[in-house]
């Protein structure tokens, strides 16, 4: 991986002998963005493009690569905001149906949208069944990262990341990414991005490039801690169910005692912050029903494991669970 170059905040660059060079106006490309995209593309094995957020990347794929009247097959239990966005796009003529991603996608769809693993249910898709389908396949690999999954090598056509999460890794950069197998898809997305302005600034691109330098050591440490926490939570009397795919720093669990107990847990930790999002170096947890409603159990708590010592995290969780149980 190349070094992280200094931030270049220029918005224009002079023409060369009367013709635009590689960089001429920052909405189309800038040095920090290109370097970060090269680094991510090398990790995923494709051509990467950065966008202003994960939702911006999702919007770009849907509007640039699909036509009105076409249908997306969306994995059930995937990040709730993806379905919310697709519902918003229905008035533009796009449609979507949800399906069990552990099985084959439905026939007659134009794009298959998987999530590996799904957030917050942590299911893994049947990548082989999806790749056998005639439609293009996109995998939202935010929680797996290229450390644990390279979807393009498993038959996917596109990989999407909310790079705000593990790729940038420090809760200080709002950014999305799409990595393409096909150069034509990458060119179409680049054209759409430049026309719509769903672009990432140089400072944010620099933060992504910085984050990629430590991605492997961060997520391997987070995985080690998450595995141990999942094991202990599974045995805890204050927990009804644990969901963990066996890798990565994201897990969810259902607090025994319902919504009231879950609320007590999320407000009872001291080391683990009660906050949204995931993938940062600091551990955070929250009940998800506040955002997702009845789609998730009222007592489901999502935990993003950071880089704190696992014993410190466990003391915090165990104490919050015991305190919540005593309040019931």
N, C-alpha and C positions, 0 to 999 in steps of 0.2 A: 504494500500500500504506500502511496506517495506521501510526502510530508504535507502538513497543513499549511498552505501559503497564507501570507498576511491578508487581512480584509481589504478588499478594493471596493469602496463605496461609490465609485463613479457610476453615473447613469448614461454617459455618452463616451465614445472613443472616436478619435479622428479617423476619417477615411484614409486609405492608402492609395496614392496615385489616382484619386478621384473615385475609388470604389470602396464600399464597406468591407471591413475585415471580419474576422471571427466574432469580434465584439464591436457593436456600434450603438446599441440602445439596450438598456438593462432589462426591459420587459421581455426581450427575446433570449438573451443569454448574458451571463456575466462570469468572470473568472472563478469566483468562489463557488458558484452553482455548478459550473462544469466540472471542477475538480471533485466536489462532493459526489456528483453523479457518477463520475468515473470510478470512484472508490466503491460506491454501493453497487454499481454494475458488475465490478469484479467479484464482489462477494456473492452476488446472486446468479452470475453467469448470464447476464442479459444487458440490455440498454436501459439505463435508469433515467428518470426525470423527476425533479422535485416540484412540489406544488405548495401553495400557501398553507394547507392543512390536510389532514386525512380526508375530511369531508370534501375539500376542494378537489383532491385527487379522485375521489369517488364520483363527483359530479362530472369531471372531465372525461372519465372512462365512459360513463353512461351517455353523455351527450355527443361525444366525439366519435365513438365507435358503434353506436346503435342508431337506428332510424325510428321515427314514430310508428307505432303499431307493433314493434318488436317486444319480446318478453324476456325478463331476467328470471332465472331460477335461483332464489336466494336461500342459503342454508338457514334452517330453523335454529333459533337460539343464538344467531350471530349478533354482533353488536347492534343494539336496538336503534341507534342513530342511522344505520344504513337503511333499514326499512322506512324510517321516518322520512329520510331524504327521497327514497324511491316513491313514496306516496306523494310527495311534493311534485315530483316529475311526472306523475300520471296525467296531469292536465296538459303536459306537452306531448302526450301520446305514447309514453312508455308504460309498460305493464310489468308486474312482477308477481311470482307465486313462490311460496315458501315450501321447502321439502326437507326431508330427513337426510342430512348430508352423509350419514353413515351408510346410506344405500345409494342406488343408482339415481341420477337426476331424471326428471320427467321428460318425456319426448316433446318435440315441437317447440322448444325454447331456443333463444338465440344467444344467450350468454349464461354460463353457469358461475354463480358467485359463491365460493366456499370460504370458510374461515378456519384456520388451523393454528391453535385450537379455537373453538368458539368462545365468545366472551358474553356472559359469565358462566356458561354451562360446561365449558372445557371439553366438548366433544371433538373428535378428529374426523375429517372427511375420508370417504373412500376415493382416494385420488385416482386409482386405476379405473373405477367405474366412470368417473367424470371424464377422464382422458379418452375413454372409448366412445364418448358421446360426440356427435358431429359438431356441436356448438363450441365456441371458444370457452376456455376455462380461466377464470380469475381466482386466485387464492389470496385472501387477506391473511398475511403471515406475520401480522404485527406481534403477536405473542410468542411465536416460534423463533422469529428472526432467522437470518441465513445461517446462524450457528447450528440450529437444530433441524432446519428444513430448507431445501432449495427447490421450490415447486417447479421451476422450469425444467429441472432434471427428471421430474416425475410426470411430465406430460402437460403441465399448465402452460398457458399462453401469456399470462400476465400475473404479476405479483404486486400486491398493494400493501403499503405500510402506513399506519399513522406513525410517522417517524418522530413525532412528539414523544413517543413512548420509549422503547428500548434503544432505538438507533441513536437518537440524540442523548437520551439517558439521564438527563439532569434536571428535568422539569423547568427548562428555561428556553425552549424553542418550540413554537407551534409550526408544524411542517408535515407534509404528506409526501409520499413517493409512489411511483409506479415503475416497475421493471418489466420490459417487454422482450419476448423471444423474437418477434418479427420486427424487422426494421421499419416496415410500412406502418405498423401500429405506433411505433415510437415517433415516426415523422408526423403522423396525423395528430397525435397528442401534443407534440411540440408546437405544431401549427395552431391547434385549438388554444393551448396555453398562452401563446403570444397574442392571439386575437382577443381573448377574454381577460387577460391580466391576472389569471390565477397563479401568480408567480411567488417565489420565495426570495426574500432580500439577501444580500451578501452576508450580513452578520449571522442570520439564521443558518444559511448554508455552511458557514464556517463552523457553527456549533454542531451541525450534523457531522461534518467531516471529523471534527475533534472527537465526537462520541463514537464514531466507527473505530477509532484507534483502540478504544478500551472495551469494545462490545463483547468480545469473547470472554475476557477475564471477568467482566461484570456479570454476564448472564450465567456463566458457569458457577460463580459464587452464589448467585441468587437461586439457581437450581438446587444446589447442595442444601441450602437453608430451607427452601420451599419443600423439598422432599421430606426433610426431617419434621418440619412443622405439620405437613399433611399427615404423616404417620402418627404424630402425637395427638393431633386434633381428632383423628379417626377413633382413638381410644378414650377420648375425653367424655365424661358423662354429660357435659353441657353442650354437646354437639350431636345433632341428629344425622348429618350427612356431610361428607367431604367430597369435593370434585377436584381432581388433579390429574393431568394427563401423563405425569411421570417425568416431565422436563419443563424448563422455564420457571419464571418467578411468579406466575399468576395461579391462584387457586381460589376456590369459593367454598363456603361451608354454611350449613343451616344451623342456627342456634336453637337448642332445645328450649321450648317455652314460648315460641312464636315471636311476633313482631316486637313485643315489649322487651323480651330478653335480648333480641338482636340490637335494639336501640341502646340497651344498657351496655352491650359489648362495644359498640362503635364509639360510644361516648366515655367508655371506661378505660381505654388504653392511654398510656402516657408517652411511651416511646414511639408507637405506631400512630401516625397522625390520622385523624378522621377527615379525609379529603377524597376527592374524586381523582380520576386518571390512574395511570399505572406505568410501570417500566422505569421509574426513576431510581436513584441511589438510596432514597429514603423510603421506608415502608409506609404504605397508606392502606386504609380499609374504609369501607362504607357499606351500608345497606343499599341494595340496588332498587328496591321497590319504589323508593322516592322518585326515581327517574322512569322506571320501566313499568310501574303499575302491576297489574295482575299477571303480566307475562312471566314474572319470576315469583318464587315463594316470598312471602312477606318477611321471613326470617333469614333470607339469603344474605350473606355478607361476602363481599369480594375483597380479597387480600392481595395486594401487590407487595412482594417481599423485596426489600432493599438490601443494602450491604452491611447492616448492623450485625453484631454477633448473634448467632442463632439462639443461644441461651438467654440473652437479653430480650430477644423477641418473644421467646416462649414464656418467660416470667410475666411479660406484659400481657400476652394473650390469656394465659392461664388465670392471672389475677382478674382480668376483666370478665372472663367467663364465670368464675366463681362469685364475683361480686353481683353479676347479673342474676345468677341463680339464687343468691340470697335475698334479692329484692322481690322475687316472685312469691 
